[in-house]
Amino acid sequence: MRNFESDNTSGASPEILDAVARVNAGSAASYGADEVTAGLAARFADVFEHDVTVFPVATGTAANALSLASLCPPYGVIYCHREAHVSVHECGAPEFYTGGAKLGLLDGAAGKITPEALAEALAAVWRGSEHMTQPAALSLTQASEFGAVYTVDELAALCDFAHAQGLRVHMDGARFANALAHLGCAPADITWRAGIDVLSFGATKNGAMAAEAVVFFDPELADGFLYRRKRGGHLISKMRFLSVQLEAYLEDGLWLRNAARANALAARLAAGLAALPGVTLDAPVEANMIFAWLPAALVEALVADGFRFHVMGADGARQRVRLVVSFNTEEAAVDAFLAALGRHAGGAQAAG
Ligand SMILES: Cc1ncc(COP(=O)(O)O)c(C=O)c1O
């Protein structure tokens, strides 16, 4: 398998498939009234060292859009990075689920927002004027869309500033485990302790079949979520199949093992690439994604070798590529990619 296209091209962890098969036996209460779903709040509370309200949903887009709808009125603004998934790749779901809220797009290196960028955007708002949408929320992606990770201090500074400005803070954690594995801190450190109000907790990319969780650290913010979820078509009738994926994902540290493995393989790939003349990494490789500029001839040779990855753009004779490593990417695929780099670039060091 020479596929580095996406962490969605990989399968699911055997432990998660086993867990799904386990709850297939017999019958169970529907629409989330089952025992596995009931147990999720305690499991997540354990992981996050905080009381939480947890809602399983089937997609990351639903997790984000429903979370944001809980934080932002129809006349509000949600600030996010210009390249954020919520802005670019959710087909307007946040705007739709909020009933028309506006996204305020911010720039920042490697897909990360800074308090300065947020401050600049807020300075342009007429607070309290009916002529302008009103600041309501900030959405941060951890790890970012470019594979960079916010540090604990960066998150705390952003949340402090946002809260002082009256905003609530959402985290798109589609790759939360990869960020956590990189930082090596407690889940609490990059969520509620830093000031995150609601988290879209991703599991699908890192080992589940289809399961994400919306995690509220302030139960009051979850008011009405049940209705929003049902209205949005995400109240799954056989909820136990979703919930058990989340349960198995958190069991015995599976989620962190999977993420650490993907990150380590991504770091090997990145080191091999960075050692090549004519190659530039486009963002720090801190999670399981690599963005890099490569000579077009090298891209062509790698594709001819059967490697699959996304080409995101071109600039003269160079192409910008995205490589994603999954929790179950084979070591041999990474070895083969590094060996191919060495061959094509004629540099033995690239395979090291
Ligand atoms: C940063 C980010 N957020 C959320 C998602 C979730 O998307 P989906 O609705 O495809 O599960 C993705 C998936 O690509 C993502 O990369």
The ligand as an ORCA input file, in Angstrom:
! r2SCAN-3c Opt
* xyz 0 1
  C      -9.441     19.426     10.004
  C     -10.628     18.577      9.697
  N     -11.763     18.761     10.374
  C     -12.822     17.965     10.195
  C     -12.794     16.945      9.281
  C     -13.968     16.012      9.242
  O     -14.571     15.817      8.077
  P     -15.635     14.697      7.730
  O     -16.950     15.392      7.740
  O     -15.213     14.275      6.393
  O     -15.617     13.592      8.729
  C     -11.657     16.743      8.498
  C     -11.620     15.693      7.456
  O     -10.949     15.763      6.477
  C     -10.532     17.573      8.723
  O      -9.402     17.407      8.029
*
